[in-house]
Amino acid sequence: MSENEHITIGVTKTESSVKQQYYADWLMAGDPSVTVKLLSADKSNAADLDRCDGLLLSGGVDIHPDFYGSEELDYENKPDTFKPDRDHFEIAAYH
């Protein structure tokens, strides 16, 4: 990478600010040419992905089973709540 190149990585919002910072720290890892852009359904900023060189889908709450065609809504370790807005946002960002 040349001295003038700059890389922006879009990272979807996780539910923990501590984990969010881990993602940013890992991606930047002392490299001043890397910037992390937070993408989230809360900010409705999916269009910012067009200015990113890459995308990291962060971990978090399980995807609602409707999104992968399962009718099983009661399973071991099921979260108390799902985040369908986040699911829609991240699926759109991936595509």
C-alpha beads as a LAMMPS data file, in Angstrom:
LAMMPS data file: protein, C-alpha beads

95 atoms
94 bonds

1 atom types
1 bond types

-500.0 500.0 xlo xhi
-500.0 500.0 ylo yhi
-500.0 500.0 zlo zhi

Masses

1 110.0

Atoms # bond

1 1 1 0.000 0.000 0.000
2 1 1 1.349 3.404 -0.891
3 1 1 1.746 6.199 1.612
4 1 1 -1.279 8.099 0.269
5 1 1 -3.739 5.200 0.187
6 1 1 -6.482 5.155 2.754
7 1 1 -8.774 2.256 3.646
8 1 1 -12.202 2.580 5.243
9 1 1 -13.835 -0.485 6.747
10 1 1 -17.531 -0.411 7.596
11 1 1 -18.353 -2.244 10.813
12 1 1 -21.915 -2.957 11.828
13 1 1 -22.934 -1.948 15.311
14 1 1 -22.803 -4.573 18.021
15 1 1 -24.741 -4.316 21.266
16 1 1 -21.615 -3.781 23.377
17 1 1 -19.511 -0.627 23.149
18 1 1 -16.551 -2.590 24.547
19 1 1 -16.813 -5.218 21.793
20 1 1 -17.327 -2.444 19.226
21 1 1 -14.017 -0.928 20.264
22 1 1 -12.300 -4.338 20.033
23 1 1 -13.347 -4.547 16.373
24 1 1 -12.024 -1.046 15.662
25 1 1 -8.740 -1.670 17.494
26 1 1 -8.210 -4.966 15.686
27 1 1 -8.888 -3.492 12.253
28 1 1 -6.721 -0.425 12.736
29 1 1 -3.947 -2.239 14.653
30 1 1 -1.664 0.780 14.587
31 1 1 -2.134 1.377 10.853
32 1 1 -2.911 5.076 10.284
33 1 1 -4.202 4.332 6.778
34 1 1 -7.231 2.450 8.167
35 1 1 -10.431 4.138 9.313
36 1 1 -13.427 2.362 10.794
37 1 1 -16.932 3.611 9.924
38 1 1 -19.749 2.536 12.250
39 1 1 -22.785 1.374 10.280
40 1 1 -26.111 0.797 12.018
41 1 1 -29.848 0.582 11.608
42 1 1 -30.098 3.229 14.341
43 1 1 -28.205 5.706 12.158
44 1 1 -29.860 4.542 8.914
45 1 1 -26.496 5.043 7.250
46 1 1 -26.317 2.083 4.859
47 1 1 -25.433 4.505 2.046
48 1 1 -22.092 5.128 3.805
49 1 1 -21.113 1.607 2.789
50 1 1 -20.582 2.943 -0.750
51 1 1 -17.547 4.824 0.578
52 1 1 -16.107 1.788 2.361
53 1 1 -13.478 -0.597 1.038
54 1 1 -14.726 -3.501 3.131
55 1 1 -17.450 -4.638 5.509
56 1 1 -17.268 -6.455 8.828
57 1 1 -20.562 -7.810 10.156
58 1 1 -20.143 -7.788 13.917
59 1 1 -21.467 -10.427 16.230
60 1 1 -24.486 -9.979 18.418
61 1 1 -27.989 -11.224 19.034
62 1 1 -29.127 -14.228 16.983
63 1 1 -30.762 -13.545 13.642
64 1 1 -34.505 -14.081 13.870
65 1 1 -35.354 -17.574 12.523
66 1 1 -37.796 -16.056 9.987
67 1 1 -34.775 -14.732 8.070
68 1 1 -33.452 -18.227 7.362
69 1 1 -36.762 -20.010 6.864
70 1 1 -37.051 -21.764 10.214
71 1 1 -40.360 -22.123 11.957
72 1 1 -38.616 -23.086 15.206
73 1 1 -38.882 -20.034 17.463
74 1 1 -38.147 -21.779 20.736
75 1 1 -34.652 -23.189 21.027
76 1 1 -31.927 -23.598 23.620
77 1 1 -30.116 -20.331 24.428
78 1 1 -32.660 -18.279 22.472
79 1 1 -32.153 -14.558 23.169
80 1 1 -34.766 -12.681 25.192
81 1 1 -35.354 -10.402 22.215
82 1 1 -34.372 -10.352 18.571
83 1 1 -33.261 -7.280 16.599
84 1 1 -35.190 -7.460 13.296
85 1 1 -34.188 -3.899 12.295
86 1 1 -30.548 -4.889 12.654
87 1 1 -31.175 -8.119 10.722
88 1 1 -32.735 -6.198 7.808
89 1 1 -29.924 -3.626 7.856
90 1 1 -27.101 -6.181 7.891
91 1 1 -28.680 -8.393 5.230
92 1 1 -29.029 -5.356 2.963
93 1 1 -25.442 -4.292 3.707
94 1 1 -24.178 -7.772 2.855
95 1 1 -25.997 -7.789 -0.462

Bonds

1 1 1 2
2 1 2 3
3 1 3 4
4 1 4 5
5 1 5 6
6 1 6 7
7 1 7 8
8 1 8 9
9 1 9 10
10 1 10 11
11 1 11 12
12 1 12 13
13 1 13 14
14 1 14 15
15 1 15 16
16 1 16 17
17 1 17 18
18 1 18 19
19 1 19 20
20 1 20 21
21 1 21 22
22 1 22 23
23 1 23 24
24 1 24 25
25 1 25 26
26 1 26 27
27 1 27 28
28 1 28 29
29 1 29 30
30 1 30 31
31 1 31 32
32 1 32 33
33 1 33 34
34 1 34 35
35 1 35 36
36 1 36 37
37 1 37 38
38 1 38 39
39 1 39 40
40 1 40 41
41 1 41 42
42 1 42 43
43 1 43 44
44 1 44 45
45 1 45 46
46 1 46 47
47 1 47 48
48 1 48 49
49 1 49 50
50 1 50 51
51 1 51 52
52 1 52 53
53 1 53 54
54 1 54 55
55 1 55 56
56 1 56 57
57 1 57 58
58 1 58 59
59 1 59 60
60 1 60 61
61 1 61 62
62 1 62 63
63 1 63 64
64 1 64 65
65 1 65 66
66 1 66 67
67 1 67 68
68 1 68 69
69 1 69 70
70 1 70 71
71 1 71 72
72 1 72 73
73 1 73 74
74 1 74 75
75 1 75 76
76 1 76 77
77 1 77 78
78 1 78 79
79 1 79 80
80 1 80 81
81 1 81 82
82 1 82 83
83 1 83 84
84 1 84 85
85 1 85 86
86 1 86 87
87 1 87 88
88 1 88 89
89 1 89 90
90 1 90 91
91 1 91 92
92 1 92 93
93 1 93 94
94 1 94 95
